[in-house]
Amino acid sequence: MQGFIGGMMDGTIPEGERDKHLPIVWDETKRLNKLITTLLDLSHIESGKTPPTRTRFDVNELICRVRAMLRRRTAGQGLHMAG
C-alpha cells in the first residue's frame, strides 16, 4: 500500500494510471482493517475481557465455503485442488 501511495504522491505512477491502482489500495486497506479487528478480538479473548462463545455450525458447510473461496483465489493460476 505504501508503495502505491508513495508512487502516486511522487509521480512515479502517472496520474492517468491512478484509477487502476486505487481499487487495489482500497481493497488492501479493508483487508488490513479486518486483520487488525480480528487481532484485537483475539487479544480481548486471551485477556479474559471477552469470553469465547460456543456456536453450533455445520462443519461440512464450512469446508465447502472454504474450498469455494480457495478455488476463486487460485482461479487462473494453474493450481488444482484435489478431492
N, C-alpha and C positions, 0 to 999 in steps of 0.2 A: 504494500500500500504506500509506504513511504517513497519507494522508487517511482511509482506512477505519479504521486502528488508532486514530488520533487521535480520530476521531468516536466510536468505541466507548469510549475512555477518558474523554472529556469529556462524554459523554452526548448528543451530537448525534445519534448513531444509537441509538435506543431499544433496550433490552435484548431486546425481542421480535423485533427485526429483525436481530440479530447473526448468527443462524444462516443468514440469507440472504447475508450478506456474508463470512462466514468462509471458505467454499469459494473465493471469488474471491481473497482474500488468500493462501490456501494455494497455489492454482494459480500465482499470480504469484511467490511465493517459490520455487517449484520451477523456474519459467522463469528467474528471475534466477540461481539456483544453477547451472543448466545453462549459461547465458551466461558466468558467471564461470569455470566449469570449462573451457569452450571457449577463453576468452581466455587462461587460464593454460597450456593445452596449446599454443596458438599461440605464446605467449611462450617456452615451452621449446623449441619447434621453431626459432624465429627465433634464439635464443641458442646453438643448437647442442647443447643438453643432451639433446634428444630428436631423433634423426634421423627424417625422414619415412620412412614405409614405403610401398612401392608395392603396390597391391592391384588385382587384376583384378575388374571388375564389369561388369554388363550395363547400358549407358547407357540403353537403351530401358526397362528395368525401373525405373531411377531416375527417368526422365522421367514414367512412368506413376504412380509413387508420389507425386511432387511435384504432379502435376496433381490426383490424388485428394485430397491434403492441401489444396490451394488450393480445390478445389470445396467441401470440408467447411467451410473457413473463411469462404467467401463465400456459403454457402447462406443464402437468405432475405434477402440484401442487395440483390437486384435486379441482380446482376452476372452476366455470361455470359462464359465462356471460349470463344474461337473456336479452331477446329482440332481 
